[in-house]
Amino acid sequence: MINNKPAASSKLPRSRSQAPRKSKSKTKPGSNDVVVSAIPLDAPVWMQRTLVELTRHDLGPRFREAVQELAELEQAYQFAGGGKLPLEGRPEQFVGWFWDGQKWVGKHEAIRFQHRIPEFAASFQRWWGSMQPAWRLKDGSGNWVRVVSEGQSWNPLVQPGKDGLLLVVAALNWWGREEAGSPSAS
C-alpha cells in the first residue's frame, strides 16, 4: 500500500482527545480464524461490522494492510462519513448490496457474481482508474506504479464513510473471496 499517512501538519481532523484511542481485537470463530485488530472502541456499529466482515476470510497480508489503513482513515475522520465515490462506472454488483442496505449477507449475496469475475474485474479496474489523480502513472503492463506522494493530492480518494473508500475495499474483498473460491458469506 502507498504510505499516505497524514503528516503532523496535515489538515486531517484531529481526534476528540489527544490521548491515543483504545482498540479491541476480535476473533471470528471458524477453521481459519482471522484476528480483527485495532477496532477502535469508539467505532460505530457499521464500522465494527465492516471490519469483522472484511477479515472473515484471510485474503493475505496486503489485504489486511488495506483494511487496517481503511480503519485508520475512518478513525482520522472520526467516522463522520460524508465521502462519496463516483457513481459513474461503479460495478453493478453494488446495486444489490445497496438494495440490501449494505448488509454483508443478504438476498443479493448469492447472485453477486454468478461466475462473472472477469467482467467484475474489468469494471472495477475502470472505475478505480477513473478516480486516480492525474499525476499517478501506470507501468508498461498497465498497473498503477507505487510512488512517493509527498506534495501530491490524494483528495479524490480521501472519502471516508459508507459510500467512500470502504466501497473499494469491499469490492476487493468480494473479488478476493471469489478468486479464492471462498463462499461470499459463510
Biotite code that builds the C-alpha atoms (Angstrom):
import biotite.structure as struc

atoms = struc.array([
    struc.Atom([0.000, 0.000, 0.000], chain_id="A", res_id=1, res_name="MET", atom_name="CA", element="C"),
    struc.Atom([1.082, 3.540, -0.584], chain_id="A", res_id=2, res_name="ILE", atom_name="CA", element="C"),
    struc.Atom([2.144, 5.296, 2.554], chain_id="A", res_id=3, res_name="ASN", atom_name="CA", element="C"),
    struc.Atom([-0.096, 8.342, 2.520], chain_id="A", res_id=4, res_name="ASN", atom_name="CA", element="C"),
    struc.Atom([-0.423, 8.847, 6.257], chain_id="A", res_id=5, res_name="LYS", atom_name="CA", element="C"),
    struc.Atom([-1.030, 12.477, 7.166], chain_id="A", res_id=6, res_name="PRO", atom_name="CA", element="C"),
    struc.Atom([1.955, 14.481, 8.326], chain_id="A", res_id=7, res_name="ALA", atom_name="CA", element="C"),
    struc.Atom([1.812, 16.321, 11.621], chain_id="A", res_id=8, res_name="ALA", atom_name="CA", element="C"),
    struc.Atom([0.888, 19.499, 9.752], chain_id="A", res_id=9, res_name="SER", atom_name="CA", element="C"),
    struc.Atom([-1.855, 17.763, 7.791], chain_id="A", res_id=10, res_name="SER", atom_name="CA", element="C"),
    struc.Atom([-5.331, 19.248, 7.755], chain_id="A", res_id=11, res_name="LYS", atom_name="CA", element="C"),
    struc.Atom([-6.960, 15.960, 8.725], chain_id="A", res_id=12, res_name="LEU", atom_name="CA", element="C"),
    struc.Atom([-9.388, 16.410, 11.586], chain_id="A", res_id=13, res_name="PRO", atom_name="CA", element="C"),
    struc.Atom([-7.785, 15.840, 14.955], chain_id="A", res_id=14, res_name="ARG", atom_name="CA", element="C"),
    struc.Atom([-9.231, 13.286, 17.339], chain_id="A", res_id=15, res_name="SER", atom_name="CA", element="C"),
    struc.Atom([-11.668, 14.390, 20.002], chain_id="A", res_id=16, res_name="ARG", atom_name="CA", element="C"),
    struc.Atom([-8.927, 13.940, 22.569], chain_id="A", res_id=17, res_name="SER", atom_name="CA", element="C"),
    struc.Atom([-5.207, 13.933, 22.067], chain_id="A", res_id=18, res_name="GLN", atom_name="CA", element="C"),
    struc.Atom([-4.850, 10.713, 24.053], chain_id="A", res_id=19, res_name="ALA", atom_name="CA", element="C"),
    struc.Atom([-4.324, 7.584, 21.960], chain_id="A", res_id=20, res_name="PRO", atom_name="CA", element="C"),
    struc.Atom([-7.546, 5.741, 21.290], chain_id="A", res_id=21, res_name="ARG", atom_name="CA", element="C"),
    struc.Atom([-8.001, 2.327, 22.739], chain_id="A", res_id=22, res_name="LYS", atom_name="CA", element="C"),
    struc.Atom([-8.919, -0.513, 20.454], chain_id="A", res_id=23, res_name="SER", atom_name="CA", element="C"),
    struc.Atom([-10.133, -4.025, 20.827], chain_id="A", res_id=24, res_name="LYS", atom_name="CA", element="C"),
    struc.Atom([-9.322, -7.228, 18.992], chain_id="A", res_id=25, res_name="SER", atom_name="CA", element="C"),
    struc.Atom([-11.893, -9.730, 17.850], chain_id="A", res_id=26, res_name="LYS", atom_name="CA", element="C"),
    struc.Atom([-11.528, -13.217, 16.558], chain_id="A", res_id=27, res_name="THR", atom_name="CA", element="C"),
    struc.Atom([-14.110, -14.603, 14.201], chain_id="A", res_id=28, res_name="LYS", atom_name="CA", element="C"),
    struc.Atom([-14.709, -18.273, 15.036], chain_id="A", res_id=29, res_name="PRO", atom_name="CA", element="C"),
    struc.Atom([-14.078, -20.829, 12.348], chain_id="A", res_id=30, res_name="GLY", atom_name="CA", element="C"),
    struc.Atom([-11.470, -23.174, 10.986], chain_id="A", res_id=31, res_name="SER", atom_name="CA", element="C"),
    struc.Atom([-9.429, -20.276, 9.573], chain_id="A", res_id=32, res_name="ASN", atom_name="CA", element="C"),
    struc.Atom([-9.585, -17.758, 12.417], chain_id="A", res_id=33, res_name="ASP", atom_name="CA", element="C"),
    struc.Atom([-8.542, -14.287, 11.380], chain_id="A", res_id=34, res_name="VAL", atom_name="CA", element="C"),
    struc.Atom([-7.840, -11.724, 14.051], chain_id="A", res_id=35, res_name="VAL", atom_name="CA", element="C"),
    struc.Atom([-9.539, -8.383, 13.546], chain_id="A", res_id=36, res_name="VAL", atom_name="CA", element="C"),
    struc.Atom([-7.135, -5.970, 15.154], chain_id="A", res_id=37, res_name="SER", atom_name="CA", element="C"),
    struc.Atom([-7.367, -2.339, 16.054], chain_id="A", res_id=38, res_name="ALA", atom_name="CA", element="C"),
    struc.Atom([-11.116, -1.880, 16.041], chain_id="A", res_id=39, res_name="ILE", atom_name="CA", element="C"),
    struc.Atom([-11.376, 1.485, 17.744], chain_id="A", res_id=40, res_name="PRO", atom_name="CA", element="C"),
    struc.Atom([-13.590, 1.346, 20.823], chain_id="A", res_id=41, res_name="LEU", atom_name="CA", element="C"),
    struc.Atom([-15.478, 4.415, 19.649], chain_id="A", res_id=42, res_name="ASP", atom_name="CA", element="C"),
    struc.Atom([-16.139, 2.986, 16.185], chain_id="A", res_id=43, res_name="ALA", atom_name="CA", element="C"),
    struc.Atom([-19.813, 2.967, 15.258], chain_id="A", res_id=44, res_name="PRO", atom_name="CA", element="C"),
    struc.Atom([-21.525, -0.378, 14.761], chain_id="A", res_id=45, res_name="VAL", atom_name="CA", element="C"),
    struc.Atom([-21.363, -0.093, 10.947], chain_id="A", res_id=46, res_name="TRP", atom_name="CA", element="C"),
    struc.Atom([-17.565, 0.189, 11.101], chain_id="A", res_id=47, res_name="MET", atom_name="CA", element="C"),
    struc.Atom([-17.184, -2.635, 13.618], chain_id="A", res_id=48, res_name="GLN", atom_name="CA", element="C"),
    struc.Atom([-19.276, -4.933, 11.409], chain_id="A", res_id=49, res_name="ARG", atom_name="CA", element="C"),
    struc.Atom([-17.362, -3.827, 8.330], chain_id="A", res_id=50, res_name="THR", atom_name="CA", element="C"),
    struc.Atom([-14.003, -4.662, 9.882], chain_id="A", res_id=51, res_name="LEU", atom_name="CA", element="C"),
    struc.Atom([-15.233, -8.068, 11.027], chain_id="A", res_id=52, res_name="VAL", atom_name="CA", element="C"),
    struc.Atom([-16.656, -8.880, 7.590], chain_id="A", res_id=53, res_name="GLU", atom_name="CA", element="C"),
    struc.Atom([-13.601, -7.650, 5.716], chain_id="A", res_id=54, res_name="LEU", atom_name="CA", element="C"),
    struc.Atom([-11.465, -10.064, 7.699], chain_id="A", res_id=55, res_name="THR", atom_name="CA", element="C"),
    struc.Atom([-13.861, -13.016, 7.796], chain_id="A", res_id=56, res_name="ARG", atom_name="CA", element="C"),
    struc.Atom([-11.637, -14.771, 5.247], chain_id="A", res_id=57, res_name="HIS", atom_name="CA", element="C"),
    struc.Atom([-7.886, -14.302, 5.203], chain_id="A", res_id=58, res_name="ASP", atom_name="CA", element="C"),
    struc.Atom([-7.064, -12.712, 1.861], chain_id="A", res_id=59, res_name="LEU", atom_name="CA", element="C"),
    struc.Atom([-3.405, -12.181, 2.686], chain_id="A", res_id=60, res_name="GLY", atom_name="CA", element="C"),
    struc.Atom([-1.161, -9.566, 4.254], chain_id="A", res_id=61, res_name="PRO", atom_name="CA", element="C"),
    struc.Atom([-1.660, -6.886, 1.598], chain_id="A", res_id=62, res_name="ARG", atom_name="CA", element="C"),
    struc.Atom([-5.419, -7.034, 2.025], chain_id="A", res_id=63, res_name="PHE", atom_name="CA", element="C"),
    struc.Atom([-5.089, -6.983, 5.837], chain_id="A", res_id=64, res_name="ARG", atom_name="CA", element="C"),
    struc.Atom([-2.934, -3.863, 5.433], chain_id="A", res_id=65, res_name="GLU", atom_name="CA", element="C"),
    struc.Atom([-5.618, -2.255, 3.236], chain_id="A", res_id=66, res_name="ALA", atom_name="CA", element="C"),
    struc.Atom([-8.269, -2.999, 5.887], chain_id="A", res_id=67, res_name="VAL", atom_name="CA", element="C"),
    struc.Atom([-6.046, -1.530, 8.605], chain_id="A", res_id=68, res_name="GLN", atom_name="CA", element="C"),
    struc.Atom([-5.462, 1.612, 6.547], chain_id="A", res_id=69, res_name="GLU", atom_name="CA", element="C"),
    struc.Atom([-9.208, 1.931, 5.918], chain_id="A", res_id=70, res_name="LEU", atom_name="CA", element="C"),
    struc.Atom([-9.792, 1.728, 9.691], chain_id="A", res_id=71, res_name="ALA", atom_name="CA", element="C"),
    struc.Atom([-7.155, 4.423, 10.249], chain_id="A", res_id=72, res_name="GLU", atom_name="CA", element="C"),
    struc.Atom([-8.725, 6.698, 7.623], chain_id="A", res_id=73, res_name="LEU", atom_name="CA", element="C"),
    struc.Atom([-12.178, 6.304, 9.136], chain_id="A", res_id=74, res_name="GLU", atom_name="CA", element="C"),
    struc.Atom([-10.832, 6.938, 12.637], chain_id="A", res_id=75, res_name="GLN", atom_name="CA", element="C"),
    struc.Atom([-8.904, 10.030, 11.493], chain_id="A", res_id=76, res_name="ALA", atom_name="CA", element="C"),
    struc.Atom([-12.206, 11.422, 10.218], chain_id="A", res_id=77, res_name="TYR", atom_name="CA", element="C"),
    struc.Atom([-13.950, 10.357, 13.430], chain_id="A", res_id=78, res_name="GLN", atom_name="CA", element="C"),
    struc.Atom([-16.247, 8.009, 11.469], chain_id="A", res_id=79, res_name="PHE", atom_name="CA", element="C"),
    struc.Atom([-18.046, 11.083, 10.170], chain_id="A", res_id=80, res_name="ALA", atom_name="CA", element="C"),
    struc.Atom([-18.820, 9.705, 6.742], chain_id="A", res_id=81, res_name="GLY", atom_name="CA", element="C"),
    struc.Atom([-19.987, 12.004, 4.021], chain_id="A", res_id=82, res_name="GLY", atom_name="CA", element="C"),
    struc.Atom([-17.458, 10.833, 1.463], chain_id="A", res_id=83, res_name="GLY", atom_name="CA", element="C"),
    struc.Atom([-18.809, 9.664, -1.837], chain_id="A", res_id=84, res_name="LYS", atom_name="CA", element="C"),
    struc.Atom([-17.023, 7.920, -4.666], chain_id="A", res_id=85, res_name="LEU", atom_name="CA", element="C"),
    struc.Atom([-18.267, 8.407, -8.225], chain_id="A", res_id=86, res_name="PRO", atom_name="CA", element="C"),
    struc.Atom([-21.384, 6.537, -9.312], chain_id="A", res_id=87, res_name="LEU", atom_name="CA", element="C"),
    struc.Atom([-20.350, 6.622, -12.952], chain_id="A", res_id=88, res_name="GLU", atom_name="CA", element="C"),
    struc.Atom([-18.654, 3.358, -13.877], chain_id="A", res_id=89, res_name="GLY", atom_name="CA", element="C"),
    struc.Atom([-19.180, 1.760, -10.474], chain_id="A", res_id=90, res_name="ARG", atom_name="CA", element="C"),
    struc.Atom([-19.518, -2.047, -10.796], chain_id="A", res_id=91, res_name="PRO", atom_name="CA", element="C"),
    struc.Atom([-23.126, -3.222, -10.986], chain_id="A", res_id=92, res_name="GLU", atom_name="CA", element="C"),
    struc.Atom([-22.614, -5.586, -8.037], chain_id="A", res_id=93, res_name="GLN", atom_name="CA", element="C"),
    struc.Atom([-23.012, -2.628, -5.718], chain_id="A", res_id=94, res_name="PHE", atom_name="CA", element="C"),
    struc.Atom([-26.666, -2.256, -6.756], chain_id="A", res_id=95, res_name="VAL", atom_name="CA", element="C"),
    struc.Atom([-27.703, -5.422, -4.895], chain_id="A", res_id=96, res_name="GLY", atom_name="CA", element="C"),
    struc.Atom([-25.552, -4.501, -1.932], chain_id="A", res_id=97, res_name="TRP", atom_name="CA", element="C"),
    struc.Atom([-27.219, -1.109, -1.633], chain_id="A", res_id=98, res_name="PHE", atom_name="CA", element="C"),
    struc.Atom([-30.649, -2.714, -2.090], chain_id="A", res_id=99, res_name="TRP", atom_name="CA", element="C"),
    struc.Atom([-29.800, -4.914, 0.890], chain_id="A", res_id=100, res_name="ASP", atom_name="CA", element="C"),
    struc.Atom([-28.888, -1.852, 2.937], chain_id="A", res_id=101, res_name="GLY", atom_name="CA", element="C"),
    struc.Atom([-25.133, -2.581, 2.640], chain_id="A", res_id=102, res_name="GLN", atom_name="CA", element="C"),
    struc.Atom([-25.573, -5.813, 4.541], chain_id="A", res_id=103, res_name="LYS", atom_name="CA", element="C"),
    struc.Atom([-22.745, -8.261, 4.033], chain_id="A", res_id=104, res_name="TRP", atom_name="CA", element="C"),
    struc.Atom([-25.133, -11.200, 3.921], chain_id="A", res_id=105, res_name="VAL", atom_name="CA", element="C"),
    struc.Atom([-28.441, -10.793, 2.166], chain_id="A", res_id=106, res_name="GLY", atom_name="CA", element="C"),
    struc.Atom([-30.700, -11.957, -0.601], chain_id="A", res_id=107, res_name="LYS", atom_name="CA", element="C"),
    struc.Atom([-28.433, -10.493, -3.289], chain_id="A", res_id=108, res_name="HIS", atom_name="CA", element="C"),
    struc.Atom([-25.288, -12.147, -1.896], chain_id="A", res_id=109, res_name="GLU", atom_name="CA", element="C"),
    struc.Atom([-25.732, -15.386, -3.833], chain_id="A", res_id=110, res_name="ALA", atom_name="CA", element="C"),
    struc.Atom([-26.110, -13.603, -7.160], chain_id="A", res_id=111, res_name="ILE", atom_name="CA", element="C"),
    struc.Atom([-23.355, -11.032, -6.741], chain_id="A", res_id=112, res_name="ARG", atom_name="CA", element="C"),
    struc.Atom([-21.027, -12.617, -9.288], chain_id="A", res_id=113, res_name="PHE", atom_name="CA", element="C"),
    struc.Atom([-22.629, -15.663, -10.891], chain_id="A", res_id=114, res_name="GLN", atom_name="CA", element="C"),
    struc.Atom([-19.217, -16.714, -12.240], chain_id="A", res_id=115, res_name="HIS", atom_name="CA", element="C"),
    struc.Atom([-18.660, -13.340, -13.903], chain_id="A", res_id=116, res_name="ARG", atom_name="CA", element="C"),
    struc.Atom([-15.389, -12.473, -12.187], chain_id="A", res_id=117, res_name="ILE", atom_name="CA", element="C"),
    struc.Atom([-13.609, -11.249, -15.374], chain_id="A", res_id=118, res_name="PRO", atom_name="CA", element="C"),
    struc.Atom([-16.404, -8.755, -16.084], chain_id="A", res_id=119, res_name="GLU", atom_name="CA", element="C"),
    struc.Atom([-16.354, -7.557, -12.474], chain_id="A", res_id=120, res_name="PHE", atom_name="CA", element="C"),
    struc.Atom([-12.554, -7.220, -12.532], chain_id="A", res_id=121, res_name="ALA", atom_name="CA", element="C"),
    struc.Atom([-12.630, -5.152, -15.723], chain_id="A", res_id=122, res_name="ALA", atom_name="CA", element="C"),
    struc.Atom([-15.459, -2.955, -14.417], chain_id="A", res_id=123, res_name="SER", atom_name="CA", element="C"),
    struc.Atom([-13.721, -2.431, -11.076], chain_id="A", res_id=124, res_name="PHE", atom_name="CA", element="C"),
    struc.Atom([-10.402, -1.569, -12.713], chain_id="A", res_id=125, res_name="GLN", atom_name="CA", element="C"),
    struc.Atom([-12.051, 1.013, -15.000], chain_id="A", res_id=126, res_name="ARG", atom_name="CA", element="C"),
    struc.Atom([-13.890, 2.547, -12.035], chain_id="A", res_id=127, res_name="TRP", atom_name="CA", element="C"),
    struc.Atom([-10.751, 2.598, -9.874], chain_id="A", res_id=128, res_name="TRP", atom_name="CA", element="C"),
    struc.Atom([-8.749, 4.111, -12.720], chain_id="A", res_id=129, res_name="GLY", atom_name="CA", element="C"),
    struc.Atom([-11.316, 6.868, -13.224], chain_id="A", res_id=130, res_name="SER", atom_name="CA", element="C"),
    struc.Atom([-10.765, 8.050, -9.643], chain_id="A", res_id=131, res_name="MET", atom_name="CA", element="C"),
    struc.Atom([-6.985, 8.279, -9.751], chain_id="A", res_id=132, res_name="GLN", atom_name="CA", element="C"),
    struc.Atom([-5.307, 11.672, -9.516], chain_id="A", res_id=133, res_name="PRO", atom_name="CA", element="C"),
    struc.Atom([-3.898, 12.859, -12.845], chain_id="A", res_id=134, res_name="ALA", atom_name="CA", element="C"),
    struc.Atom([-0.314, 12.624, -11.555], chain_id="A", res_id=135, res_name="TRP", atom_name="CA", element="C"),
    struc.Atom([-0.496, 8.822, -10.996], chain_id="A", res_id=136, res_name="ARG", atom_name="CA", element="C"),
    struc.Atom([1.377, 6.721, -13.508], chain_id="A", res_id=137, res_name="LEU", atom_name="CA", element="C"),
    struc.Atom([0.980, 3.237, -14.947], chain_id="A", res_id=138, res_name="LYS", atom_name="CA", element="C"),
    struc.Atom([3.795, 0.904, -15.934], chain_id="A", res_id=139, res_name="ASP", atom_name="CA", element="C"),
    struc.Atom([4.128, -0.802, -19.328], chain_id="A", res_id=140, res_name="GLY", atom_name="CA", element="C"),
    struc.Atom([1.722, -3.551, -18.209], chain_id="A", res_id=141, res_name="SER", atom_name="CA", element="C"),
    struc.Atom([-0.986, -1.082, -17.254], chain_id="A", res_id=142, res_name="GLY", atom_name="CA", element="C"),
    struc.Atom([-0.523, -1.463, -13.490], chain_id="A", res_id=143, res_name="ASN", atom_name="CA", element="C"),
    struc.Atom([-0.514, 1.552, -11.207], chain_id="A", res_id=144, res_name="TRP", atom_name="CA", element="C"),
    struc.Atom([3.008, 2.443, -10.088], chain_id="A", res_id=145, res_name="VAL", atom_name="CA", element="C"),
    struc.Atom([3.647, 2.913, -6.397], chain_id="A", res_id=146, res_name="ARG", atom_name="CA", element="C"),
    struc.Atom([5.024, 6.376, -5.920], chain_id="A", res_id=147, res_name="VAL", atom_name="CA", element="C"),
    struc.Atom([6.133, 8.663, -3.154], chain_id="A", res_id=148, res_name="VAL", atom_name="CA", element="C"),
    struc.Atom([3.233, 11.052, -2.923], chain_id="A", res_id=149, res_name="SER", atom_name="CA", element="C"),
    struc.Atom([4.805, 13.899, -0.963], chain_id="A", res_id=150, res_name="GLU", atom_name="CA", element="C"),
    struc.Atom([3.358, 17.167, -2.157], chain_id="A", res_id=151, res_name="GLY", atom_name="CA", element="C"),
    struc.Atom([0.702, 15.441, -4.252], chain_id="A", res_id=152, res_name="GLN", atom_name="CA", element="C"),
    struc.Atom([-3.013, 15.471, -3.521], chain_id="A", res_id=153, res_name="SER", atom_name="CA", element="C"),
    struc.Atom([-4.966, 12.272, -2.922], chain_id="A", res_id=154, res_name="TRP", atom_name="CA", element="C"),
    struc.Atom([-8.172, 14.251, -2.334], chain_id="A", res_id=155, res_name="ASN", atom_name="CA", element="C"),
    struc.Atom([-10.280, 12.378, -4.913], chain_id="A", res_id=156, res_name="PRO", atom_name="CA", element="C"),
    struc.Atom([-9.686, 9.174, -2.930], chain_id="A", res_id=157, res_name="LEU", atom_name="CA", element="C"),
    struc.Atom([-9.835, 10.539, 0.617], chain_id="A", res_id=158, res_name="VAL", atom_name="CA", element="C"),
    struc.Atom([-13.507, 9.727, 1.001], chain_id="A", res_id=159, res_name="GLN", atom_name="CA", element="C"),
    struc.Atom([-14.446, 8.405, 4.447], chain_id="A", res_id=160, res_name="PRO", atom_name="CA", element="C"),
    struc.Atom([-17.738, 6.739, 5.288], chain_id="A", res_id=161, res_name="GLY", atom_name="CA", element="C"),
    struc.Atom([-20.016, 4.021, 3.956], chain_id="A", res_id=162, res_name="LYS", atom_name="CA", element="C"),
    struc.Atom([-20.088, 5.482, 0.426], chain_id="A", res_id=163, res_name="ASP", atom_name="CA", element="C"),
    struc.Atom([-16.406, 6.318, 0.316], chain_id="A", res_id=164, res_name="GLY", atom_name="CA", element="C"),
    struc.Atom([-13.228, 4.299, 0.172], chain_id="A", res_id=165, res_name="LEU", atom_name="CA", element="C"),
    struc.Atom([-14.960, 1.487, 2.035], chain_id="A", res_id=166, res_name="LEU", atom_name="CA", element="C"),
    struc.Atom([-16.603, 0.597, -1.306], chain_id="A", res_id=167, res_name="LEU", atom_name="CA", element="C"),
    struc.Atom([-13.215, -0.029, -2.905], chain_id="A", res_id=168, res_name="VAL", atom_name="CA", element="C"),
    struc.Atom([-12.104, -2.282, -0.064], chain_id="A", res_id=169, res_name="VAL", atom_name="CA", element="C"),
    struc.Atom([-15.473, -4.094, -0.106], chain_id="A", res_id=170, res_name="ALA", atom_name="CA", element="C"),
    struc.Atom([-15.092, -4.702, -3.852], chain_id="A", res_id=171, res_name="ALA", atom_name="CA", element="C"),
    struc.Atom([-11.580, -6.065, -3.358], chain_id="A", res_id=172, res_name="LEU", atom_name="CA", element="C"),
    struc.Atom([-12.940, -8.297, -0.606], chain_id="A", res_id=173, res_name="ASN", atom_name="CA", element="C"),
    struc.Atom([-15.671, -9.722, -2.859], chain_id="A", res_id=174, res_name="TRP", atom_name="CA", element="C"),
    struc.Atom([-13.222, -10.203, -5.701], chain_id="A", res_id=175, res_name="TRP", atom_name="CA", element="C"),
    struc.Atom([-10.646, -11.880, -3.461], chain_id="A", res_id=176, res_name="GLY", atom_name="CA", element="C"),
    struc.Atom([-13.213, -14.257, -1.995], chain_id="A", res_id=177, res_name="ARG", atom_name="CA", element="C"),
    struc.Atom([-14.477, -15.248, -5.421], chain_id="A", res_id=178, res_name="GLU", atom_name="CA", element="C"),
    struc.Atom([-10.976, -15.740, -6.804], chain_id="A", res_id=179, res_name="GLU", atom_name="CA", element="C"),
    struc.Atom([-10.022, -17.824, -3.775], chain_id="A", res_id=180, res_name="ALA", atom_name="CA", element="C"),
    struc.Atom([-13.148, -19.915, -4.134], chain_id="A", res_id=181, res_name="GLY", atom_name="CA", element="C"),
    struc.Atom([-14.337, -18.884, -0.680], chain_id="A", res_id=182, res_name="SER", atom_name="CA", element="C"),
    struc.Atom([-18.049, -18.563, -0.201], chain_id="A", res_id=183, res_name="PRO", atom_name="CA", element="C"),
    struc.Atom([-19.086, -14.929, -0.211], chain_id="A", res_id=184, res_name="SER", atom_name="CA", element="C"),
    struc.Atom([-20.932, -15.460, 3.014], chain_id="A", res_id=185, res_name="ALA", atom_name="CA", element="C"),
    struc.Atom([-20.431, -18.215, 5.490], chain_id="A", res_id=186, res_name="SER", atom_name="CA", element="C"),
])
